[in-house]
Amino acid sequence: MSLQETVLMQLRDLILSGEFAPGQRLAEQQLAERLGASRTPVRAALVTLEQEGLVEANDTGKYLVRQFTAREVTDAIAVRGHLEGMAARLVAEHGVSRQLQGDLQACLDEGDRLLADSPLTIESYAAYAAMNDRFHALILDACGNRALQRAVALNDKLPFAPASAMLPMQGTVALDRDWMLYAHRQHHMLCDALRLGEGVRAQALAVEHTEVAQMNMRLALERRAESERFMPGMRLVVG
């Protein structure tokens, strides 16, 4: 990874982890000192982050941390659902290889094992999130549509848009294991639709799957003080 890529990743992570307040100015020199880099890669990172939508330039050309409305976040989650729905339909129509079927089944088996514990531990949630990311990535990688893959990658850079972004809400705020079981049951149904070549059903299931994330976002907004302790990035969401 180049220095410029490293600075971009570090700065993006700082913003999404709530290190900066919405509307806070991002001074190049201070960021360069904090990240141990020169101003050139910091400036390039800020330009990229503006394109991604995490920062915005004011009238004087200074970069500020963007704030997001709840509607913008839920829209991003909805977009991911429709993009992943298209990916699932393409996979079902192309056919599931033996390798992909085995990899997906391994994810299902691991999810079943992790959710068998009651109550779930923080370690269980972390492992489930990693499995969930792997499951979604397998389907996206197998769809074969590079433009679709780039669109998902860009959308995932917005706050709480990625597949596992809202999973911690279920463990630390809602304490509701039933939603986790429901989401994983959807994984099973989606795999069945893929294996049977049912493209329309696979697409519908992938879109519906994002409702768990939408529910968690609504819950996080209702319990903002509590959710910000576990997910500081919630500071970026106003309203």
LONU-290712 format. One record per residue (C-alpha): residue number from 1; z negated, y, x. Coordinates in nm, 3 decimals, padded with zeros to 5 digits. Last residue first. Layout:
N
REC   n      c3      c2      c1
REC NUM       Z       Y       X
...
//
This chain:
239
REC   n      c3      c2      c1
REC 239 -01.320  01.469 -03.167
REC 238 -01.266  01.449 -02.794
REC 237 -01.175  01.155 -02.572
REC 236 -01.201  01.221 -02.198
REC 235 -01.577  01.163 -02.205
REC 234 -01.499  00.806 -02.316
REC 233 -01.416  00.749 -01.949
REC 232 -01.788  00.703 -01.891
REC 231 -01.770  00.355 -02.048
REC 230 -02.117  00.198 -02.046
REC 229 -02.325  00.513 -02.086
REC 228 -02.042  00.678 -02.278
REC 227 -02.067  00.407 -02.545
REC 226 -02.427  00.488 -02.633
REC 225 -02.376  00.861 -02.676
REC 224 -02.046  00.804 -02.860
REC 223 -02.168  00.560 -03.120
REC 222 -01.912  00.641 -03.392
REC 221 -01.647  00.698 -03.128
REC 220 -01.718  00.362 -02.966
REC 219 -01.700  00.187 -03.305
REC 218 -01.362  00.340 -03.382
REC 217 -01.241  00.238 -03.036
REC 216 -01.369 -00.115 -03.091
REC 215 -01.183 -00.147 -03.419
REC 214 -00.862 -00.027 -03.256
REC 213 -00.905 -00.280 -02.975
REC 212 -00.951 -00.561 -03.229
REC 211 -00.653 -00.429 -03.424
REC 210 -00.439 -00.487 -03.115
REC 209 -00.385 -00.852 -03.210
REC 208 -00.196 -00.751 -03.525
REC 207  00.100 -00.639 -03.311
REC 206  00.096 -00.960 -03.108
REC 205  00.071 -01.172 -03.426
REC 204  00.368 -00.995 -03.586
REC 203  00.584 -01.050 -03.278
REC 202  00.493 -01.417 -03.257
REC 201  00.572 -01.461 -03.627
REC 200  00.915 -01.301 -03.585
REC 199  00.993 -01.506 -03.276
REC 198  00.894 -01.849 -03.404
REC 197  01.017 -02.058 -03.109
REC 196  00.765 -02.333 -03.173
REC 195  00.595 -02.283 -02.835
REC 194  00.580 -01.907 -02.885
REC 193  00.433 -01.941 -03.234
REC 192  00.170 -02.186 -03.111
REC 191  00.082 -01.955 -02.823
REC 190  00.036 -01.667 -03.068
REC 189 -00.191 -01.878 -03.286
REC 188 -00.413 -01.966 -02.989
REC 187 -00.432 -01.607 -02.871
REC 186 -00.516 -01.502 -03.227
REC 185 -00.809 -01.742 -03.212
REC 184 -00.911 -01.552 -02.901
REC 183 -00.926 -01.227 -03.094
REC 182 -01.132 -01.386 -03.374
REC 181 -01.377 -01.540 -03.129
REC 180 -01.422 -01.204 -02.960
REC 179 -01.471 -01.038 -03.298
REC 178 -01.737 -01.294 -03.388
REC 177 -01.934 -01.222 -03.072
REC 176 -02.061 -00.893 -03.209
REC 175 -02.298 -00.719 -02.971
REC 174 -02.135 -00.396 -03.090
REC 173 -02.238 -00.180 -02.798
REC 172 -02.254 -00.373 -02.472
REC 171 -02.057 -00.687 -02.540
REC 170 -01.801 -00.577 -02.795
REC 169 -01.750 -00.241 -02.633
REC 168 -01.677 -00.417 -02.306
REC 167 -01.349 -00.547 -02.457
REC 166 -01.201 -00.199 -02.505
REC 165 -00.985 -00.180 -02.192
REC 164 -00.882 -00.545 -02.198
REC 163 -00.522 -00.502 -02.315
REC 162 -00.458 -00.165 -02.156
REC 161 -00.458  00.155 -02.373
REC 160 -00.817  00.268 -02.313
REC 159 -00.715  00.591 -02.139
REC 158 -00.342  00.615 -02.062
REC 157 -00.207  00.425 -01.760
REC 156 -00.129  00.126 -01.983
REC 155  00.153  00.322 -02.148
REC 154  00.337  00.345 -01.816
REC 153  00.301 -00.026 -01.740
REC 152  00.403 -00.116 -02.096
REC 151  00.718  00.096 -02.068
REC 150  00.801 -00.053 -01.728
REC 149  00.776 -00.406 -01.870
REC 148  01.000 -00.313 -02.162
REC 147  01.261 -00.171 -01.927
REC 146  01.243 -00.488 -01.716
REC 145  01.306 -00.721 -02.010
REC 144  01.264 -01.081 -01.893
REC 143  01.000 -01.170 -02.154
REC 142  00.818 -01.399 -01.909
REC 141  00.636 -01.119 -01.724
REC 140  00.506 -00.973 -02.051
REC 139  00.386 -01.311 -02.174
REC 138  00.207 -01.392 -01.849
REC 137  00.061 -01.040 -01.825
REC 136 -00.106 -01.072 -02.167
REC 135 -00.278 -01.397 -02.071
REC 134 -00.380 -01.270 -01.726
REC 133 -00.538 -00.957 -01.873
REC 132 -00.728 -01.173 -02.122
REC 131 -00.850 -01.405 -01.847
REC 130 -00.984 -01.109 -01.649
REC 129 -01.149 -00.971 -01.963
REC 128 -01.302 -01.312 -02.038
REC 127 -01.449 -01.329 -01.688
REC 126 -01.606 -00.985 -01.729
REC 125 -01.738 -01.075 -02.074
REC 124 -01.890 -01.396 -01.944
REC 123 -02.051 -01.212 -01.653
REC 122 -02.209 -00.969 -01.899
REC 121 -02.355 -01.271 -02.075
REC 120 -02.253 -01.412 -02.410
REC 119 -02.522 -01.512 -02.656
REC 118 -02.413 -01.773 -02.729
REC 117 -02.192 -01.953 -02.481
REC 116 -01.884 -02.130 -02.620
REC 115 -01.689 -01.808 -02.573
REC 114 -01.644 -01.871 -02.201
REC 113 -01.519 -02.227 -02.249
REC 112 -01.273 -02.138 -02.523
REC 111 -01.142 -01.848 -02.314
REC 110 -01.094 -02.079 -02.016
REC 109 -00.905 -02.331 -02.229
REC 108 -00.682 -02.063 -02.377
REC 107 -00.604 -01.919 -02.035
REC 106 -00.519 -02.265 -01.899
REC 105 -00.297 -02.318 -02.202
REC 104 -00.107 -02.002 -02.115
REC 103 -00.047 -02.124 -01.760
REC 102  00.064 -02.468 -01.878
REC 101  00.303 -02.324 -02.136
REC 100  00.443 -02.088 -01.875
REC  99  00.509 -02.372 -01.631
REC  98  00.665 -02.594 -01.897
REC  97  00.899 -02.311 -01.991
REC  96  00.869 -02.138 -02.326
REC  95  01.197 -02.067 -02.502
REC  94  01.422 -01.763 -02.495
REC  93  01.353 -01.674 -02.860
REC  92  00.978 -01.722 -02.827
REC  91  00.969 -01.518 -02.507
REC  90  01.175 -01.241 -02.665
REC  89  00.947 -01.228 -02.970
REC  88  00.638 -01.208 -02.748
REC  87  00.786 -00.918 -02.549
REC  86  00.872 -00.732 -02.869
REC  85  00.517 -00.777 -02.991
REC  84  00.389 -00.661 -02.654
REC  83  00.578 -00.336 -02.704
REC  82  00.456 -00.303 -03.062
REC  81  00.095 -00.366 -02.968
REC  80  00.111 -00.136 -02.668
REC  79  00.238  00.142 -02.893
REC  78 -00.057  00.086 -03.127
REC  77 -00.304  00.116 -02.839
REC  76 -00.135  00.440 -02.732
REC  75 -00.154  00.571 -03.089
REC  74 -00.524  00.485 -03.101
REC  73 -00.577  00.692 -02.788
REC  72 -00.373  00.989 -02.910
REC  71 -00.550  00.981 -03.247
REC  70 -00.892  00.989 -03.080
REC  69 -00.784  01.312 -02.917
REC  68 -00.733  01.320 -02.545
REC  67 -00.852  01.565 -02.284
REC  66 -00.644  01.627 -01.978
REC  65 -00.795  01.687 -01.638
REC  64 -00.660  02.016 -01.504
REC  63 -00.396  02.092 -01.241
REC  62 -00.333  02.448 -01.131
REC  61  00.018  02.586 -01.179
REC  60 -00.094  02.932 -01.292
REC  59 -00.007  02.868 -01.657
REC  58 -00.200  02.540 -01.658
REC  57 -00.077  02.205 -01.527
REC  56 -00.180  01.887 -01.705
REC  55 -00.356  01.570 -01.599
REC  54 -00.365  01.213 -01.735
REC  53 -00.020  01.224 -01.897
REC  52  00.168  00.984 -01.670
REC  51  00.398  01.265 -01.556
REC  50  00.094  01.480 -01.482
REC  49 -00.056  01.188 -01.290
REC  48  00.259  01.168 -01.078
REC  47  00.243  01.539 -00.990
REC  46 -00.128  01.505 -00.912
REC  45 -00.058  01.211 -00.681
REC  44  00.205  01.411 -00.491
REC  43 -00.044  01.694 -00.439
REC  42 -00.306  01.448 -00.317
REC  41 -00.052  01.286 -00.083
REC  40  00.020  01.630  00.072
REC  39 -00.337  01.764  00.073
REC  38 -00.446  01.536  00.354
REC  37 -00.664  01.230  00.296
REC  36 -01.028  01.128  00.311
REC  35 -01.057  01.088 -00.065
REC  34 -01.333  01.346 -00.113
REC  33 -01.185  01.584  00.143
REC  32 -00.839  01.563 -00.015
REC  31 -00.989  01.608 -00.361
REC  30 -01.168  01.925 -00.251
REC  29 -00.851  02.062 -00.093
REC  28 -00.630  01.981 -00.391
REC  27 -00.857  02.136 -00.653
REC  26 -00.864  01.939 -00.978
REC  25 -00.972  02.183 -01.248
REC  24 -01.194  02.039 -01.520
REC  23 -01.044  02.045 -01.869
REC  22 -01.199  01.714 -01.965
REC  21 -01.488  01.643 -01.728
REC  20 -01.428  01.460 -01.402
REC  19 -01.583  01.133 -01.286
REC  18 -01.509  00.978 -01.626
REC  17 -01.397  00.636 -01.502
REC  16 -01.038  00.712 -01.604
REC  15 -01.029  01.023 -01.384
REC  14 -01.177  00.851 -01.078
REC  13 -00.945  00.551 -01.124
REC  12 -00.638  00.775 -01.132
REC  11 -00.755  00.951 -00.817
REC  10 -00.807  00.624 -00.632
REC   9 -00.473  00.479 -00.741
REC   8 -00.281  00.793 -00.648
REC   7 -00.459  00.820 -00.313
REC   6 -00.373  00.457 -00.234
REC   5 -00.010  00.503 -00.336
REC   4  00.021  00.807 -00.111
REC   3 -00.146  00.626  00.177
REC   2  00.099  00.338  00.140
REC   1  00.000  00.000  00.000
//
